[in-house]
Amino acid sequence: MKQRSVEWETIFGQTKGNLNFRRFKLRGNEKVSVERGLLMIGQNVKELKRQAK
């Protein structure tokens, strides 16, 4: 548990709670990687917007 970063727990919690993301819609490693990448890009844009204020 010590190895887990508090930042990562927050991101996963926001993803599950605020975005209602429970499971991937696509199948296959490549497609899931793309879906996860788009989700993380969205998180990054949201964070940049928050920091710009």
PDBQT receptor file of N, H, CA, C and O in Angstrom, charges set to zero:
ATOM      1  N   MET A   1       0.814  -1.197   0.000  1.00  0.00    +0.000 N 
ATOM      2  CA  MET A   1       0.000   0.000   0.000  1.00  0.00    +0.000 C 
ATOM      3  C   MET A   1       0.855   1.257   0.000  1.00  0.00    +0.000 C 
ATOM      4  O   MET A   1       0.449   2.282  -0.547  1.00  0.00    +0.000 OA
ATOM      5  N   LYS A   2       2.040   1.189   0.611  1.00  0.00    +0.000 N 
ATOM      6  H   LYS A   2       2.370   0.356   1.055  1.00  0.00    +0.000 HD
ATOM      7  CA  LYS A   2       2.894   2.380   0.635  1.00  0.00    +0.000 C 
ATOM      8  C   LYS A   2       3.354   2.772  -0.760  1.00  0.00    +0.000 C 
ATOM      9  O   LYS A   2       3.603   3.946  -1.033  1.00  0.00    +0.000 OA
ATOM     10  N   GLN A   3       3.464   1.788  -1.640  1.00  0.00    +0.000 N 
ATOM     11  H   GLN A   3       3.262   0.834  -1.418  1.00  0.00    +0.000 HD
ATOM     12  CA  GLN A   3       3.953   2.070  -2.977  1.00  0.00    +0.000 C 
ATOM     13  C   GLN A   3       2.910   2.795  -3.825  1.00  0.00    +0.000 C 
ATOM     14  O   GLN A   3       3.258   3.414  -4.830  1.00  0.00    +0.000 OA
ATOM     15  N   ARG A   4       1.663   2.730  -3.443  1.00  0.00    +0.000 N 
ATOM     16  H   ARG A   4       1.380   2.227  -2.626  1.00  0.00    +0.000 HD
ATOM     17  CA  ARG A   4       0.619   3.414  -4.204  1.00  0.00    +0.000 C 
ATOM     18  C   ARG A   4       0.712   4.907  -3.956  1.00  0.00    +0.000 C 
ATOM     19  O   ARG A   4       0.881   5.357  -2.823  1.00  0.00    +0.000 OA
ATOM     20  N   SER A   5       0.603   5.645  -5.006  1.00  0.00    +0.000 N 
ATOM     21  H   SER A   5       0.466   5.280  -5.927  1.00  0.00    +0.000 HD
ATOM     22  CA  SER A   5       0.662   7.091  -4.895  1.00  0.00    +0.000 C 
ATOM     23  C   SER A   5      -0.734   7.640  -4.639  1.00  0.00    +0.000 C 
ATOM     24  O   SER A   5      -1.717   7.132  -5.179  1.00  0.00    +0.000 OA
ATOM     25  N   VAL A   6      -0.816   8.657  -3.832  1.00  0.00    +0.000 N 
ATOM     26  H   VAL A   6      -0.018   9.070  -3.394  1.00  0.00    +0.000 HD
ATOM     27  CA  VAL A   6      -2.102   9.289  -3.548  1.00  0.00    +0.000 C 
ATOM     28  C   VAL A   6      -2.678   9.887  -4.825  1.00  0.00    +0.000 C 
ATOM     29  O   VAL A   6      -3.894   9.869  -5.017  1.00  0.00    +0.000 OA
ATOM     30  N   GLU A   7      -1.832  10.412  -5.694  1.00  0.00    +0.000 N 
ATOM     31  H   GLU A   7      -0.844  10.427  -5.538  1.00  0.00    +0.000 HD
ATOM     32  CA  GLU A   7      -2.302  11.001  -6.953  1.00  0.00    +0.000 C 
ATOM     33  C   GLU A   7      -3.056   9.986  -7.801  1.00  0.00    +0.000 C 
ATOM     34  O   GLU A   7      -4.112  10.300  -8.349  1.00  0.00    +0.000 OA
ATOM     35  N   TRP A   8      -2.529   8.783  -7.914  1.00  0.00    +0.000 N 
ATOM     36  H   TRP A   8      -1.671   8.528  -7.469  1.00  0.00    +0.000 HD
ATOM     37  CA  TRP A   8      -3.156   7.774  -8.759  1.00  0.00    +0.000 C 
ATOM     38  C   TRP A   8      -4.499   7.351  -8.197  1.00  0.00    +0.000 C 
ATOM     39  O   TRP A   8      -5.452   7.151  -8.950  1.00  0.00    +0.000 OA
ATOM     40  N   GLU A   9      -4.585   7.214  -6.884  1.00  0.00    +0.000 N 
ATOM     41  H   GLU A   9      -3.811   7.378  -6.272  1.00  0.00    +0.000 HD
ATOM     42  CA  GLU A   9      -5.856   6.841  -6.279  1.00  0.00    +0.000 C 
ATOM     43  C   GLU A   9      -6.915   7.888  -6.595  1.00  0.00    +0.000 C 
ATOM     44  O   GLU A   9      -8.071   7.542  -6.838  1.00  0.00    +0.000 OA
ATOM     45  N   THR A  10      -6.538   9.161  -6.595  1.00  0.00    +0.000 N 
ATOM     46  H   THR A  10      -5.599   9.443  -6.397  1.00  0.00    +0.000 HD
ATOM     47  CA  THR A  10      -7.473  10.239  -6.898  1.00  0.00    +0.000 C 
ATOM     48  C   THR A  10      -7.966  10.142  -8.331  1.00  0.00    +0.000 C 
ATOM     49  O   THR A  10      -9.158  10.305  -8.594  1.00  0.00    +0.000 OA
ATOM     50  N   ILE A  11      -7.059   9.879  -9.255  1.00  0.00    +0.000 N 
ATOM     51  H   ILE A  11      -6.091   9.746  -9.042  1.00  0.00    +0.000 HD
ATOM     52  CA  ILE A  11      -7.433   9.785 -10.675  1.00  0.00    +0.000 C 
ATOM     53  C   ILE A  11      -8.403   8.629 -10.898  1.00  0.00    +0.000 C 
ATOM     54  O   ILE A  11      -9.401   8.784 -11.602  1.00  0.00    +0.000 OA
ATOM     55  N   PHE A  12      -8.118   7.473 -10.305  1.00  0.00    +0.000 N 
ATOM     56  H   PHE A  12      -7.307   7.347  -9.733  1.00  0.00    +0.000 HD
ATOM     57  CA  PHE A  12      -9.015   6.334 -10.476  1.00  0.00    +0.000 C 
ATOM     58  C   PHE A  12     -10.371   6.606  -9.839  1.00  0.00    +0.000 C 
ATOM     59  O   PHE A  12     -11.403   6.227 -10.393  1.00  0.00    +0.000 OA
ATOM     60  N   GLY A  13     -10.378   7.255  -8.687  1.00  0.00    +0.000 N 
ATOM     61  H   GLY A  13      -9.539   7.563  -8.237  1.00  0.00    +0.000 HD
ATOM     62  CA  GLY A  13     -11.631   7.591  -8.017  1.00  0.00    +0.000 C 
ATOM     63  C   GLY A  13     -12.461   8.562  -8.830  1.00  0.00    +0.000 C 
ATOM     64  O   GLY A  13     -13.676   8.399  -8.941  1.00  0.00    +0.000 OA
ATOM     65  N   GLN A  14     -11.818   9.575  -9.404  1.00  0.00    +0.000 N 
ATOM     66  H   GLN A  14     -10.831   9.707  -9.315  1.00  0.00    +0.000 HD
ATOM     67  CA  GLN A  14     -12.539  10.532 -10.246  1.00  0.00    +0.000 C 
ATOM     68  C   GLN A  14     -13.076   9.865 -11.504  1.00  0.00    +0.000 C 
ATOM     69  O   GLN A  14     -14.190  10.148 -11.945  1.00  0.00    +0.000 OA
ATOM     70  N   THR A  15     -12.279   8.987 -12.069  1.00  0.00    +0.000 N 
ATOM     71  H   THR A  15     -11.374   8.757 -11.711  1.00  0.00    +0.000 HD
ATOM     72  CA  THR A  15     -12.700   8.293 -13.285  1.00  0.00    +0.000 C 
ATOM     73  C   THR A  15     -13.935   7.438 -13.015  1.00  0.00    +0.000 C 
ATOM     74  O   THR A  15     -14.887   7.443 -13.795  1.00  0.00    +0.000 OA
ATOM     75  N   LYS A  16     -13.909   6.712 -11.913  1.00  0.00    +0.000 N 
ATOM     76  H   LYS A  16     -13.135   6.709 -11.280  1.00  0.00    +0.000 HD
ATOM     77  CA  LYS A  16     -15.046   5.858 -11.587  1.00  0.00    +0.000 C 
ATOM     78  C   LYS A  16     -16.247   6.668 -11.104  1.00  0.00    +0.000 C 
ATOM     79  O   LYS A  16     -17.375   6.412 -11.525  1.00  0.00    +0.000 OA
ATOM     80  N   GLY A  17     -16.018   7.630 -10.236  1.00  0.00    +0.000 N 
ATOM     81  H   GLY A  17     -15.102   7.838  -9.894  1.00  0.00    +0.000 HD
ATOM     82  CA  GLY A  17     -17.113   8.358  -9.622  1.00  0.00    +0.000 C 
ATOM     83  C   GLY A  17     -17.708   9.430 -10.500  1.00  0.00    +0.000 C 
ATOM     84  O   GLY A  17     -18.922   9.461 -10.701  1.00  0.00    +0.000 OA
ATOM     85  N   ASN A  18     -16.871  10.319 -11.032  1.00  0.00    +0.000 N 
ATOM     86  H   ASN A  18     -15.885  10.294 -10.869  1.00  0.00    +0.000 HD
ATOM     87  CA  ASN A  18     -17.369  11.466 -11.787  1.00  0.00    +0.000 C 
ATOM     88  C   ASN A  18     -17.718  11.130 -13.231  1.00  0.00    +0.000 C 
ATOM     89  O   ASN A  18     -18.672  11.676 -13.784  1.00  0.00    +0.000 OA
ATOM     90  N   LEU A  19     -16.958  10.245 -13.834  1.00  0.00    +0.000 N 
ATOM     91  H   LEU A  19     -16.182   9.802 -13.385  1.00  0.00    +0.000 HD
ATOM     92  CA  LEU A  19     -17.201   9.907 -15.236  1.00  0.00    +0.000 C 
ATOM     93  C   LEU A  19     -18.037   8.638 -15.411  1.00  0.00    +0.000 C 
ATOM     94  O   LEU A  19     -18.366   8.250 -16.532  1.00  0.00    +0.000 OA
ATOM     95  N   ASN A  20     -18.375   7.997 -14.290  1.00  0.00    +0.000 N 
ATOM     96  H   ASN A  20     -18.108   8.312 -13.380  1.00  0.00    +0.000 HD
ATOM     97  CA  ASN A  20     -19.151   6.743 -14.317  1.00  0.00    +0.000 C 
ATOM     98  C   ASN A  20     -18.516   5.700 -15.231  1.00  0.00    +0.000 C 
ATOM     99  O   ASN A  20     -19.215   4.976 -15.940  1.00  0.00    +0.000 OA
ATOM    100  N   PHE A  21     -17.193   5.630 -15.208  1.00  0.00    +0.000 N 
ATOM    101  H   PHE A  21     -16.626   6.219 -14.632  1.00  0.00    +0.000 HD
ATOM    102  CA  PHE A  21     -16.470   4.666 -16.043  1.00  0.00    +0.000 C 
ATOM    103  C   PHE A  21     -16.236   3.411 -15.215  1.00  0.00    +0.000 C 
ATOM    104  O   PHE A  21     -15.445   3.424 -14.272  1.00  0.00    +0.000 OA
ATOM    105  N   ARG A  22     -16.914   2.340 -15.559  1.00  0.00    +0.000 N 
ATOM    106  H   ARG A  22     -17.556   2.329 -16.325  1.00  0.00    +0.000 HD
ATOM    107  CA  ARG A  22     -16.795   1.083 -14.822  1.00  0.00    +0.000 C 
ATOM    108  C   ARG A  22     -16.080  -0.009 -15.611  1.00  0.00    +0.000 C 
ATOM    109  O   ARG A  22     -15.381  -0.844 -15.036  1.00  0.00    +0.000 OA
ATOM    110  N   ARG A  23     -16.259   0.003 -16.932  1.00  0.00    +0.000 N 
ATOM    111  H   ARG A  23     -16.827   0.682 -17.399  1.00  0.00    +0.000 HD
ATOM    112  CA  ARG A  23     -15.612  -1.033 -17.742  1.00  0.00    +0.000 C 
ATOM    113  C   ARG A  23     -15.371  -0.497 -19.151  1.00  0.00    +0.000 C 
ATOM    114  O   ARG A  23     -16.005   0.462 -19.592  1.00  0.00    +0.000 OA
ATOM    115  N   PHE A  24     -14.445  -1.141 -19.834  1.00  0.00    +0.000 N 
ATOM    116  H   PHE A  24     -13.930  -1.920 -19.475  1.00  0.00    +0.000 HD
ATOM    117  CA  PHE A  24     -14.125  -0.745 -21.189  1.00  0.00    +0.000 C 
ATOM    118  C   PHE A  24     -15.222  -1.210 -22.140  1.00  0.00    +0.000 C 
ATOM    119  O   PHE A  24     -15.797  -2.284 -21.965  1.00  0.00    +0.000 OA
ATOM    120  N   LYS A  25     -15.497  -0.402 -23.130  1.00  0.00    +0.000 N 
ATOM    121  H   LYS A  25     -15.029   0.470 -23.272  1.00  0.00    +0.000 HD
ATOM    122  CA  LYS A  25     -16.551  -0.718 -24.091  1.00  0.00    +0.000 C 
ATOM    123  C   LYS A  25     -16.045  -1.613 -25.217  1.00  0.00    +0.000 C 
ATOM    124  O   LYS A  25     -16.820  -2.348 -25.830  1.00  0.00    +0.000 OA
ATOM    125  N   LEU A  26     -14.741  -1.548 -25.486  1.00  0.00    +0.000 N 
ATOM    126  H   LEU A  26     -14.112  -0.951 -24.988  1.00  0.00    +0.000 HD
ATOM    127  CA  LEU A  26     -14.156  -2.291 -26.604  1.00  0.00    +0.000 C 
ATOM    128  C   LEU A  26     -13.437  -3.534 -26.095  1.00  0.00    +0.000 C 
ATOM    129  O   LEU A  26     -13.190  -3.680 -24.898  1.00  0.00    +0.000 OA
ATOM    130  N   ARG A  27     -13.109  -4.415 -27.013  1.00  0.00    +0.000 N 
ATOM    131  H   ARG A  27     -13.309  -4.296 -27.986  1.00  0.00    +0.000 HD
ATOM    132  CA  ARG A  27     -12.394  -5.636 -26.667  1.00  0.00    +0.000 C 
ATOM    133  C   ARG A  27     -11.067  -5.689 -27.406  1.00  0.00    +0.000 C 
ATOM    134  O   ARG A  27     -10.926  -5.146 -28.502  1.00  0.00    +0.000 OA
ATOM    135  N   GLY A  28     -10.107  -6.346 -26.793  1.00  0.00    +0.000 N 
ATOM    136  H   GLY A  28     -10.222  -6.787 -25.903  1.00  0.00    +0.000 HD
ATOM    137  CA  GLY A  28      -8.780  -6.493 -27.383  1.00  0.00    +0.000 C 
ATOM    138  C   GLY A  28      -7.813  -5.499 -26.775  1.00  0.00    +0.000 C 
ATOM    139  O   GLY A  28      -8.183  -4.377 -26.428  1.00  0.00    +0.000 OA
ATOM    140  N   ASN A  29      -6.575  -5.925 -26.654  1.00  0.00    +0.000 N 
ATOM    141  H   ASN A  29      -6.274  -6.836 -26.936  1.00  0.00    +0.000 HD
ATOM    142  CA  ASN A  29      -5.566  -5.095 -25.984  1.00  0.00    +0.000 C 
ATOM    143  C   ASN A  29      -5.342  -3.762 -26.682  1.00  0.00    +0.000 C 
ATOM    144  O   ASN A  29      -5.235  -2.729 -26.020  1.00  0.00    +0.000 OA
ATOM    145  N   GLU A  30      -5.271  -3.770 -27.985  1.00  0.00    +0.000 N 
ATOM    146  H   GLU A  30      -5.358  -4.609 -28.522  1.00  0.00    +0.000 HD
ATOM    147  CA  GLU A  30      -5.026  -2.521 -28.722  1.00  0.00    +0.000 C 
ATOM    148  C   GLU A  30      -6.180  -1.532 -28.542  1.00  0.00    +0.000 C 
ATOM    149  O   GLU A  30      -5.958  -0.347 -28.295  1.00  0.00    +0.000 OA
ATOM    150  N   LYS A  31      -7.388  -2.019 -28.664  1.00  0.00    +0.000 N 
ATOM    151  H   LYS A  31      -7.569  -2.982 -28.864  1.00  0.00    +0.000 HD
ATOM    152  CA  LYS A  31      -8.557  -1.147 -28.546  1.00  0.00    +0.000 C 
ATOM    153  C   LYS A  31      -8.710  -0.617 -27.120  1.00  0.00    +0.000 C 
ATOM    154  O   LYS A  31      -9.059   0.546 -26.916  1.00  0.00    +0.000 OA
ATOM    155  N   VAL A  32      -8.450  -1.472 -26.147  1.00  0.00    +0.000 N 
ATOM    156  H   VAL A  32      -8.167  -2.417 -26.313  1.00  0.00    +0.000 HD
ATOM    157  CA  VAL A  32      -8.523  -1.035 -24.753  1.00  0.00    +0.000 C 
ATOM    158  C   VAL A  32      -7.439   0.000 -24.474  1.00  0.00    +0.000 C 
ATOM    159  O   VAL A  32      -7.674   0.956 -23.735  1.00  0.00    +0.000 OA
ATOM    160  N   SER A  33      -6.266  -0.179 -25.050  1.00  0.00    +0.000 N 
ATOM    161  H   SER A  33      -6.075  -0.956 -25.651  1.00  0.00    +0.000 HD
ATOM    162  CA  SER A  33      -5.195   0.807 -24.878  1.00  0.00    +0.000 C 
ATOM    163  C   SER A  33      -5.592   2.158 -25.457  1.00  0.00    +0.000 C 
ATOM    164  O   SER A  33      -5.309   3.198 -24.861  1.00  0.00    +0.000 OA
ATOM    165  N   VAL A  34      -6.235   2.147 -26.597  1.00  0.00    +0.000 N 
ATOM    166  H   VAL A  34      -6.465   1.302 -27.080  1.00  0.00    +0.000 HD
ATOM    167  CA  VAL A  34      -6.699   3.394 -27.218  1.00  0.00    +0.000 C 
ATOM    168  C   VAL A  34      -7.765   4.047 -26.341  1.00  0.00    +0.000 C 
ATOM    169  O   VAL A  34      -7.729   5.255 -26.105  1.00  0.00    +0.000 OA
ATOM    170  N   GLU A  35      -8.703   3.251 -25.867  1.00  0.00    +0.000 N 
ATOM    171  H   GLU A  35      -8.732   2.270 -26.059  1.00  0.00    +0.000 HD
ATOM    172  CA  GLU A  35      -9.774   3.785 -25.022  1.00  0.00    +0.000 C 
ATOM    173  C   GLU A  35      -9.200   4.368 -23.732  1.00  0.00    +0.000 C 
ATOM    174  O   GLU A  35      -9.602   5.449 -23.301  1.00  0.00    +0.000 OA
ATOM    175  N   ARG A  36      -8.268   3.655 -23.123  1.00  0.00    +0.000 N 
ATOM    176  H   ARG A  36      -7.942   2.777 -23.473  1.00  0.00    +0.000 HD
ATOM    177  CA  ARG A  36      -7.625   4.148 -21.896  1.00  0.00    +0.000 C 
ATOM    178  C   ARG A  36      -6.833   5.420 -22.181  1.00  0.00    +0.000 C 
ATOM    179  O   ARG A  36      -6.835   6.346 -21.370  1.00  0.00    +0.000 OA
ATOM    180  N   GLY A  37      -6.163   5.470 -23.318  1.00  0.00    +0.000 N 
ATOM    181  H   GLY A  37      -6.161   4.717 -23.976  1.00  0.00    +0.000 HD
ATOM    182  CA  GLY A  37      -5.399   6.658 -23.693  1.00  0.00    +0.000 C 
ATOM    183  C   GLY A  37      -6.294   7.874 -23.862  1.00  0.00    +0.000 C 
ATOM    184  O   GLY A  37      -5.953   8.969 -23.414  1.00  0.00    +0.000 OA
ATOM    185  N   LEU A  38      -7.441   7.684 -24.509  1.00  0.00    +0.000 N 
ATOM    186  H   LEU A  38      -7.718   6.794 -24.872  1.00  0.00    +0.000 HD
ATOM    187  CA  LEU A  38      -8.383   8.791 -24.673  1.00  0.00    +0.000 C 
ATOM    188  C   LEU A  38      -8.917   9.262 -23.325  1.00  0.00    +0.000 C 
ATOM    189  O   LEU A  38      -9.104  10.459 -23.108  1.00  0.00    +0.000 OA
ATOM    190  N   LEU A  39      -9.157   8.330 -22.436  1.00  0.00    +0.000 N 
ATOM    191  H   LEU A  39      -9.005   7.357 -22.613  1.00  0.00    +0.000 HD
ATOM    192  CA  LEU A  39      -9.631   8.674 -21.098  1.00  0.00    +0.000 C 
ATOM    193  C   LEU A  39      -8.581   9.499 -20.350  1.00  0.00    +0.000 C 
ATOM    194  O   LEU A  39      -8.914  10.483 -19.690  1.00  0.00    +0.000 OA
ATOM    195  N   MET A  40      -7.320   9.098 -20.456  1.00  0.00    +0.000 N 
ATOM    196  H   MET A  40      -7.049   8.298 -20.992  1.00  0.00    +0.000 HD
ATOM    197  CA  MET A  40      -6.244   9.819 -19.773  1.00  0.00    +0.000 C 
ATOM    198  C   MET A  40      -5.984  11.182 -20.412  1.00  0.00    +0.000 C 
ATOM    199  O   MET A  40      -5.652  12.136 -19.709  1.00  0.00    +0.000 OA
ATOM    200  N   ILE A  41      -6.129  11.287 -21.730  1.00  0.00    +0.000 N 
ATOM    201  H   ILE A  41      -6.398  10.511 -22.302  1.00  0.00    +0.000 HD
ATOM    202  CA  ILE A  41      -6.000  12.588 -22.390  1.00  0.00    +0.000 C 
ATOM    203  C   ILE A  41      -7.076  13.536 -21.858  1.00  0.00    +0.000 C 
ATOM    204  O   ILE A  41      -6.809  14.706 -21.583  1.00  0.00    +0.000 OA
ATOM    205  N   GLY A  42      -8.287  13.014 -21.720  1.00  0.00    +0.000 N 
ATOM    206  H   GLY A  42      -8.504  12.064 -21.944  1.00  0.00    +0.000 HD
ATOM    207  CA  GLY A  42      -9.363  13.819 -21.161  1.00  0.00    +0.000 C 
ATOM    208  C   GLY A  42      -9.053  14.287 -19.746  1.00  0.00    +0.000 C 
ATOM    209  O   GLY A  42      -9.326  15.435 -19.394  1.00  0.00    +0.000 OA
ATOM    210  N   GLN A  43      -8.482  13.401 -18.935  1.00  0.00    +0.000 N 
ATOM    211  H   GLN A  43      -8.260  12.469 -19.221  1.00  0.00    +0.000 HD
ATOM    212  CA  GLN A  43      -8.091  13.772 -17.564  1.00  0.00    +0.000 C 
ATOM    213  C   GLN A  43      -7.020  14.849 -17.591  1.00  0.00    +0.000 C 
ATOM    214  O   GLN A  43      -7.064  15.787 -16.796  1.00  0.00    +0.000 OA
ATOM    215  N   ASN A  44      -6.055  14.722 -18.500  1.00  0.00    +0.000 N 
ATOM    216  H   ASN A  44      -6.019  13.959 -19.145  1.00  0.00    +0.000 HD
ATOM    217  CA  ASN A  44      -4.978  15.701 -18.594  1.00  0.00    +0.000 C 
ATOM    218  C   ASN A  44      -5.494  17.067 -19.028  1.00  0.00    +0.000 C 
ATOM    219  O   ASN A  44      -5.068  18.092 -18.496  1.00  0.00    +0.000 OA
ATOM    220  N   VAL A  45      -6.404  17.084 -19.986  1.00  0.00    +0.000 N 
ATOM    221  H   VAL A  45      -6.750  16.252 -20.418  1.00  0.00    +0.000 HD
ATOM    222  CA  VAL A  45      -6.988  18.351 -20.443  1.00  0.00    +0.000 C 
ATOM    223  C   VAL A  45      -7.774  19.004 -19.308  1.00  0.00    +0.000 C 
ATOM    224  O   VAL A  45      -7.708  20.216 -19.107  1.00  0.00    +0.000 OA
ATOM    225  N   LYS A  46      -8.511  18.186 -18.579  1.00  0.00    +0.000 N 
ATOM    226  H   LYS A  46      -8.565  17.201 -18.743  1.00  0.00    +0.000 HD
ATOM    227  CA  LYS A  46      -9.275  18.689 -17.433  1.00  0.00    +0.000 C 
ATOM    228  C   LYS A  46      -8.338  19.308 -16.395  1.00  0.00    +0.000 C 
ATOM    229  O   LYS A  46      -8.640  20.363 -15.837  1.00  0.00    +0.000 OA
ATOM    230  N   GLU A  47      -7.220  18.664 -16.140  1.00  0.00    +0.000 N 
ATOM    231  H   GLU A  47      -6.976  17.807 -16.594  1.00  0.00    +0.000 HD
ATOM    232  CA  GLU A  47      -6.241  19.173 -15.167  1.00  0.00    +0.000 C 
ATOM    233  C   GLU A  47      -5.582  20.458 -15.668  1.00  0.00    +0.000 C 
ATOM    234  O   GLU A  47      -5.381  21.392 -14.892  1.00  0.00    +0.000 OA
ATOM    235  N   LEU A  48      -5.246  20.512 -16.953  1.00  0.00    +0.000 N 
ATOM    236  H   LEU A  48      -5.409  19.753 -17.584  1.00  0.00    +0.000 HD
ATOM    237  CA  LEU A  48      -4.652  21.735 -17.511  1.00  0.00    +0.000 C 
ATOM    238  C   LEU A  48      -5.627  22.899 -17.430  1.00  0.00    +0.000 C 
ATOM    239  O   LEU A  48      -5.233  24.028 -17.136  1.00  0.00    +0.000 OA
ATOM    240  N   LYS A  49      -6.888  22.625 -17.688  1.00  0.00    +0.000 N 
ATOM    241  H   LYS A  49      -7.208  21.708 -17.927  1.00  0.00    +0.000 HD
ATOM    242  CA  LYS A  49      -7.912  23.664 -17.602  1.00  0.00    +0.000 C 
ATOM    243  C   LYS A  49      -8.027  24.176 -16.166  1.00  0.00    +0.000 C 
ATOM    244  O   LYS A  49      -8.169  25.375 -15.928  1.00  0.00    +0.000 OA
ATOM    245  N   ARG A  50      -7.963  23.253 -15.228  1.00  0.00    +0.000 N 
ATOM    246  H   ARG A  50      -7.848  22.279 -15.421  1.00  0.00    +0.000 HD
ATOM    247  CA  ARG A  50      -8.064  23.630 -13.815  1.00  0.00    +0.000 C 
ATOM    248  C   ARG A  50      -6.869  24.481 -13.397  1.00  0.00    +0.000 C 
ATOM    249  O   ARG A  50      -7.036  25.445 -12.650  1.00  0.00    +0.000 OA
ATOM    250  N   GLN A  51      -5.685  24.148 -13.857  1.00  0.00    +0.000 N 
ATOM    251  H   GLN A  51      -5.549  23.365 -14.463  1.00  0.00    +0.000 HD
ATOM    252  CA  GLN A  51      -4.477  24.880 -13.507  1.00  0.00    +0.000 C 
ATOM    253  C   GLN A  51      -4.409  26.242 -14.169  1.00  0.00    +0.000 C 
ATOM    254  O   GLN A  51      -3.766  27.152 -13.647  1.00  0.00    +0.000 OA
ATOM    255  N   ALA A  52      -5.062  26.396 -15.312  1.00  0.00    +0.000 N 
ATOM    256  H   ALA A  52      -5.584  25.657 -15.736  1.00  0.00    +0.000 HD
ATOM    257  CA  ALA A  52      -5.016  27.655 -16.048  1.00  0.00    +0.000 C 
ATOM    258  C   ALA A  52      -5.844  28.753 -15.382  1.00  0.00    +0.000 C 
ATOM    259  O   ALA A  52      -5.636  29.938 -15.644  1.00  0.00    +0.000 OA
ATOM    260  N   LYS A  53      -6.761  28.364 -14.541  1.00  0.00    +0.000 N 
ATOM    261  H   LYS A  53      -6.930  27.402 -14.329  1.00  0.00    +0.000 HD
ATOM    262  CA  LYS A  53      -7.633  29.358 -13.891  1.00  0.00    +0.000 C 
ATOM    263  C   LYS A  53      -6.882  30.200 -12.900  1.00  0.00    +0.000 C 
ATOM    264  O   LYS A  53      -7.467  31.080 -12.268  1.00  0.00    +0.000 OA
TER     265      LYS A  53
